Amino acid sequence: MTLEIKNSWNAINRVLTIINLFLFMVLTAQGFNYQEVKGKTVPVYLNVVLLLVLGFAVFISLYGLLR
């Protein structure tokens, strides 16, 4: 049971990392190479905070452009 929970959290963490990289790519107008960051790990709580910050920044940027 513990192993299944750990695997689930690892999968969620990988998805959050990809989403954060995509948001960062949108904010900086640059690309990224997934192969370079494939093995990198970020703690889940930092990934969630980064997702909130980047999501807010993208929202503010798009709101400013569309306004």
C-alpha angles and dihedrals in degrees: 000000000000091000091053091052091048091050090049092051091048091052091048090048092052091051091048090050091053092047091049091049090051092050090048089050090053092049096048097035090229133115131236135213110236092200091063094053098035096101097039118109129203122187113259095240091053090048091054092048091047090049091054094047095045092043090052091047092050090047092051091046094050092043090053092050095047096043 
